[in-house]
Amino acid sequence: MGVEPIPDEPAAVGTCGGERVLVVADFHAGIEAGLRREGVELPDHAPDRRESLCALVDAERPDRLLFLGDLGHSIGDPGRDEREEVLALFDALPDLPVTLVKGNHDGDAQSVLERVDQPVEVTPGHGVRIGEVGFAHGHTWPSPDVLAADTVCVGHEHPVVRLEDEVGGARVERVWLRGDLDPEPFREFHGGDLAVDGELVVFPGFNDLSGGTWVNVAGQEFLAPFLPDGLVDGEAYLLDGTRLGDYRRV
């Protein structure tokens, strides 16, 4: 079945080469410290993030945990708060293999991960393929091998929609985006007759403080260099599984 979202959670489970893989994107450990440097004071939600992810691992019992980029929030050297949050998270996790698909905020993630007990694989930002599922963070173009997978998963975008009611009230909801891959943008970038014939899944951000791209608001630009052109007939789904249809017309 490829990759299936977990109801009411910003996470999915993939069947990848015989492994059951729990996938989350954009954890952004240490985000509160980063926001404080920008003048925004928020309570520390690190324990809540840790408990939420550990509860998912306990409930789903995966063979592997995969971070789809941006485990941490600092683009450069992780600060003290970020290091402490990551180390506390790995201390709380069971002993299972972990893969980090490197994101644009994971520049020096290895300096933290070399201190944890679990086996951790850090892949390049252009991604990794596990069985028939490809994973890339999304800040750069996925590799040809990733694009040849039946399902390609990316993060980075943190897609959200603005929903309005009859009296003008509005709220913002995290969403999944799913649709077919359009091979043309990827062939133009990589050159040649690239094999691209799969589904694209854009993950919501696990960290709800990290903002996102308002995909149904006019004038908003996507962050990934291959979006929106690389997504055909993209549909939005709320975390509870509600199908909203064409994300541009929500």
C-alpha positions in Angstrom: 0.0 0.0 0.0 3.0 2.3 0.0 2.5 5.1 2.6 -0.6 5.6 4.6 -1.2 8.6 7.0 -2.0 7.8 10.6 -5.5 9.2 11.4 -5.4 12.5 13.4 -1.6 12.5 13.4 1.0 14.4 11.2 2.8 11.1 10.6 2.5 8.1 8.3 3.5 4.4 8.1 5.2 3.1 5.0 5.7 -0.5 3.9 9.2 -0.2 2.5 11.3 -3.2 1.3 9.9 -5.5 4.0 10.1 -2.9 6.8 7.4 -1.1 8.6 8.6 2.5 8.7 7.2 5.3 10.8 7.7 8.6 8.9 7.5 12.2 10.3 8.6 15.4 8.7 9.9 18.7 10.1 10.3 17.9 13.8 12.2 21.2 14.3 13.7 20.5 17.7 14.7 23.6 19.5 12.3 25.9 17.6 11.3 27.9 20.7 14.9 29.0 21.1 15.0 30.1 17.5 11.8 32.0 17.8 13.1 33.7 21.0 16.0 35.1 19.0 13.4 36.6 16.7 11.6 38.2 19.6 8.8 35.6 20.0 8.4 34.2 23.5 6.7 30.8 23.7 6.6 28.1 26.4 8.8 25.1 25.8 6.9 22.4 24.0 9.8 20.0 23.7 8.3 17.5 26.2 5.0 17.5 24.3 6.8 16.8 21.0 8.8 14.0 22.6 5.8 12.4 24.2 3.8 12.6 21.0 6.4 10.9 18.9 7.2 8.3 21.5 3.5 7.5 21.8 3.3 7.0 18.0 6.3 4.7 18.1 4.8 2.7 20.9 1.4 2.4 19.1 2.7 1.6 15.7 5.7 -0.5 16.6 7.7 0.2 13.5 10.9 -1.5 12.4 12.4 1.9 11.6 11.8 5.6 12.4 12.4 8.0 9.5 12.7 11.7 9.9 11.9 13.3 6.6 14.3 16.2 7.1 14.6 19.1 9.6 15.0 17.0 12.8 16.4 20.2 14.3 15.6 23.9 13.8 19.0 25.6 13.5 20.3 25.9 10.0 23.9 26.0 11.2 25.4 24.8 14.5 22.7 23.4 16.8 22.3 25.4 20.0 22.1 24.1 23.5 18.3 23.8 23.5 18.2 21.9 20.3 21.0 19.5 21.3 19.3 18.8 24.6 15.9 18.2 23.0 17.3 15.8 20.4 19.3 13.9 23.0 16.3 13.7 25.3 14.2 12.4 22.4 16.6 9.6 21.5 17.0 8.7 25.2 13.2 8.2 25.3 12.9 6.2 22.1 13.3 2.5 22.0 16.3 0.9 20.4 15.3 0.9 16.7 17.1 2.0 13.6 16.6 5.6 12.6 17.1 7.3 9.3 17.4 11.1 8.9 16.9 12.4 5.3 18.9 15.5 5.7 17.0 18.8 5.4 18.0 22.4 5.0 17.9 22.8 8.8 20.1 19.7 9.5 23.5 21.2 8.5 25.4 19.9 11.6 23.0 17.2 12.7 25.8 14.6 12.8 27.5 16.4 15.7 24.4 15.6 17.9 23.5 12.2 16.5 27.0 10.8 17.1 26.2 11.0 20.8 23.0 8.8 20.7 22.9 5.0 21.2 20.5 4.1 18.4 22.0 3.3 14.9 21.3 6.4 12.8 21.7 6.7 9.1 21.9 10.3 7.7 21.2 10.5 4.0 21.9 13.4 1.5 19.1 15.9 1.0 18.3 14.5 -2.4 17.0 11.5 -0.7 17.0 7.7 -0.2 14.9 4.9 -1.6 13.7 2.1 0.6 12.0 -0.6 -1.4 9.4 1.1 -3.6 9.2 4.2 -1.5 11.4 7.2 -2.1 12.1 9.9 0.6 13.5 13.4 0.1 13.2 16.4 2.3 12.1 18.7 -0.6 14.4 21.7 -0.4 16.3 20.4 -3.4 15.5 18.1 -6.3 15.0 14.4 -5.5 17.5 12.0 -7.1 16.6 9.9 -10.1 16.5 6.8 -7.9 14.1 8.4 -5.5 11.9 9.6 -8.4 11.7 6.1 -9.9 9.9 4.8 -6.8 6.1 4.0 -6.8 5.6 6.6 -4.0 7.8 9.7 -3.3 7.5 11.4 0.1 8.7 14.9 0.8 8.5 17.4 3.7 9.8 21.0 3.8 6.6 22.6 2.7 4.5 22.3 5.9 1.3 22.6 3.8 -1.7 24.3 5.5 -5.1 25.5 4.3 -7.2 28.5 5.4 -10.7 27.4 6.1 -13.5 29.9 6.4 -17.1 29.5 7.8 -20.3 31.2 6.7 -19.9 34.2 9.1 -16.3 35.0 8.1 -14.5 33.1 10.8 -11.2 31.4 9.7 -8.8 28.8 10.9 -5.6 27.2 9.6 -5.3 23.5 9.4 -2.3 21.3 8.5 -2.9 19.1 5.5 -1.5 16.3 3.4 -1.0 16.8 -0.3 -1.2 13.8 -2.6 -1.2 13.4 -6.4 0.7 12.1 -9.3 4.2 13.1 -10.2 4.5 15.1 -13.4 7.7 13.9 -15.0 8.5 16.9 -17.1 9.9 19.3 -14.5 12.2 16.5 -13.2 13.3 15.5 -16.7 14.1 19.1 -17.4 16.2 19.3 -14.3 18.0 15.9 -14.5 18.0 15.6 -18.3 17.4 12.5 -20.3 14.4 10.1 -20.4 13.9 10.0 -16.6 11.7 7.2 -15.2 9.0 9.1 -13.2 5.6 7.4 -12.9 4.6 7.5 -9.2 2.6 9.3 -6.5 3.9 12.3 -4.6 3.0 12.7 -1.0 3.8 16.1 0.7 3.8 15.6 4.5 2.4 18.1 7.0 4.9 19.5 9.5 5.1 17.5 12.7 5.9 20.7 14.6 2.8 22.9 14.5 4.9 26.0 15.5 6.9 25.9 12.3 4.4 27.7 10.0 3.8 26.6 6.5 2.8 27.2 2.9 -0.9 28.3 2.6 -1.7 26.2 -0.4 -5.2 27.6 -1.0 -4.4 31.3 -0.7 -3.7 33.3 -3.8 -0.2 34.7 -4.1 1.5 32.1 -1.9 4.6 30.5 -3.3 5.8 27.0 -2.7 9.2 26.4 -1.1 10.2 23.3 -3.0 11.8 24.0 -6.4 9.6 21.3 -8.0 6.2 22.5 -6.6 3.6 23.1 -7.7 4.6 22.0 -11.2 5.7 18.5 -10.2 2.3 17.7 -8.7 -0.6 16.6 -10.9 -4.2 16.8 -9.7 -3.0 17.4 -6.1 -5.6 16.9 -3.4 -5.6 18.1 0.2 -6.5 15.9 3.2 -6.9 17.0 6.8 -5.1 15.1 9.5 -8.4 13.3 10.3 -8.5 12.0 6.8 -11.2 14.4 5.5 -10.7 14.8 1.7 -10.9 18.4 0.7 -10.3 17.9 -3.0 -8.2 20.0 -5.3 -6.0 22.0 -2.8 -6.3 25.2 -5.0 -10.1 25.2 -4.7 -10.5 24.5 -1.0 
